[in-house]
């Protein structure tokens, strides 16, 4: 997150209202929006980080209680431009799926960084099922939410949605993320 991103969303009335809920919410950088020498995350850090694609991105979540081992949901505001279109003034469905997958990844990354985190290894998407309900019109800011529905061992079941500024759900998703096993070093 940059001050530019926060300022951008604070200039949009419905987005600004989300931050007037008090100090119970923390903002977090979208780690994938930061360029890396390894080229990891290049899709979000470079290709989709332009004024014509995704101009601004800001994630936030409720402040966890002391000793918490899990954050249940993360919200991410994204400013979508015409560079993500599949049809005139409509975001490509593959981009909708990509942003849902990305916000689910942000949720898991935030959980992995908790002091008492139960997630230790890398996480990967096993499946992602999208239901497209209404066109995601561009340009506009959208709110993408990822909610941790259930954890069973290394399996993380997550639900997500994309909403417009009126609260209309434009797309929903369900996914399974797997915590990859890290091979033990031989002694």
C-alpha positions in Angstrom: 0.0 0.0 0.0 1.1 3.5 -0.7 -0.2 6.8 0.6 -1.2 7.4 -3.1 -3.5 4.3 -2.9 -5.0 5.3 0.4 -5.6 8.9 -0.8 -7.2 7.6 -3.9 -9.7 5.5 -2.1 -10.4 8.1 0.6 -11.5 10.4 -2.3 -14.3 8.0 -3.2 -17.2 8.5 -0.7 -18.3 4.9 -0.4 -14.7 3.7 0.1 -14.0 6.4 2.6 -17.0 5.2 4.7 -15.3 1.9 5.1 -12.4 3.5 7.0 -14.7 5.5 9.3 -15.5 2.4 11.3 -12.9 3.3 13.8 -9.5 2.0 14.7 -10.5 -1.6 14.7 -9.2 -2.0 11.2 -5.6 -2.3 10.0 -4.4 -1.7 6.5 -1.8 -4.0 5.0 0.2 -3.8 1.8 -0.6 -6.1 -1.0 2.7 -7.9 -0.9 2.2 -9.0 -4.5 2.1 -5.3 -5.7 5.8 -4.9 -4.7 8.3 -5.7 -7.5 10.8 -8.5 -6.7 14.1 -9.3 -8.3 13.0 -13.0 -8.6 10.0 -11.9 -10.9 7.7 -13.5 -8.4 4.3 -11.6 -8.4 5.2 -9.7 -11.6 1.6 -10.0 -12.8 0.4 -7.8 -10.0 3.5 -5.8 -9.3 4.0 -4.8 -12.9 1.5 -5.9 -15.6 -1.6 -5.1 -13.6 -0.1 -2.1 -11.7 -0.8 0.8 -14.2 -3.3 3.6 -14.4 -5.1 1.7 -17.1 -5.3 -1.7 -15.3 -5.4 -1.6 -11.5 -4.4 1.9 -10.5 -4.8 1.5 -6.7 -5.0 -1.4 -4.3 -5.6 -1.3 -0.5 -6.3 -4.2 1.8 -7.6 -4.0 5.4 -8.8 -6.4 8.1 -10.2 -6.2 11.6 -7.5 -5.9 14.3 -7.0 -9.4 15.8 -7.4 -9.9 19.5 -4.1 -10.5 21.5 -2.9 -14.0 21.0 -5.2 -14.6 18.0 -4.2 -17.5 15.7 -6.4 -16.6 12.8 -7.9 -13.6 10.9 -11.2 -14.7 9.3 -11.5 -12.1 6.6 -9.7 -9.5 4.5 -11.1 -6.8 2.4 -9.3 -5.2 -0.6 -10.3 -2.2 -2.6 -9.2 -2.2 -6.2 -9.5 0.5 -8.8 -10.2 -1.2 -12.2 -9.4 0.6 -15.4 -10.2 -0.1 -19.0 -7.0 -2.1 -19.5 -8.6 -5.1 -17.8 -11.6 -5.2 -20.1 -12.8 -8.2 -22.0 -15.8 -6.4 -23.5 -16.3 -2.7 -23.8 -16.4 -1.3 -20.2 -16.6 -4.8 -18.7 -13.7 -6.5 -16.8 -12.5 -9.7 -18.3 -13.8 -12.8 -16.4 -10.3 -14.1 -16.1 -9.2 -10.9 -14.4 -12.2 -11.2 -12.0 -11.0 -14.7 -11.1 -7.4 -13.5 -10.8 -8.3 -10.7 -8.3 -10.4 -13.1 -6.2 -7.5 -15.5 -6.1 -5.1 -12.7 -5.2 -7.2 -11.4 -2.3 -7.6 -14.9 -1.0 -3.8 -15.1 -1.1 -3.6 -11.8 0.9 -5.9 -13.3 3.6 -3.6 -16.3 3.9 -0.4 -14.1 3.9 -1.8 -11.9 6.7 -2.6 -15.1 8.7 0.9 -16.5 8.1 2.4 -13.3 9.5 0.5 -13.5 12.8 2.6 -13.9 15.9 0.8 -17.1 16.8 0.4 -18.3 13.2 -0.7 -21.8 12.5 0.3 -21.6 8.8 4.0 -22.4 8.3 4.5 -23.4 4.7 3.7 -22.0 1.3 0.1 -22.1 0.2 -1.2 -22.8 -3.3 -4.6 -22.8 -5.0 -6.0 -26.3 -5.5 -9.2 -25.1 -7.0 -11.1 -21.8 -7.5 -14.8 -21.9 -8.6 -16.2 -18.5 -9.7 -19.9 -17.6 -10.1 -20.3 -14.5 -12.3 -23.5 -12.8 -11.2 -23.3 -9.4 -13.0 -20.8 -7.6 -15.2 -17.9 -6.0 -13.4 -18.1 -2.6 -15.1 -15.0 -0.5 -15.7 -13.8 1.9 -14.7 -14.8 1.6 -11.1 -13.5 0.8 -7.6 -14.6 -2.6 -6.3 -14.4 -4.3 -2.9 -13.1 -7.8 -2.9 -13.6 -9.8 0.3 -12.0 -13.2 1.2 -13.3 -15.2 4.2 -11.7 -18.2 5.7 -14.6 -20.7 5.9 -12.8 -23.7 7.4 -9.4 -25.1 8.0 -8.8 -28.9 8.0 -5.2 -29.7 8.5 -3.4 -28.3 5.5 -6.6 -27.5 3.6 -7.9 -24.0 3.8 -11.5 -23.4 2.4 -12.1 -19.8 1.4 -15.1 -17.9 0.1 -14.8 -14.6 -1.8 -16.9 -11.9 -3.4 -16.5 -8.8 -5.6 -18.9 -6.0 -4.8 -19.5 -2.6 -6.4 -20.0 0.7 -4.4 -23.7 0.0 -3.9 -22.9 -3.4 -2.2 -24.1 -5.4 -5.1 -22.3 -8.7 -5.4 -21.0 -9.0 -8.9 -19.2 -12.3 -8.5 -18.6 -14.9 -5.8 -16.1 -17.7 -5.4 -15.2 -20.7 -3.4 -11.7 -22.1 -3.2 -9.4 -24.7 -1.7 -5.9 -23.7 -0.8 -3.4 -26.3 0.3 -0.4 -25.7 2.6 2.4 -27.3 0.7 4.6 -29.6 2.7 8.2 -28.5 3.0 10.6 -31.4 2.7 12.7 -31.9 5.8 16.4 -31.5 5.4 18.4 -34.6 5.6 20.8 -34.6 8.5 
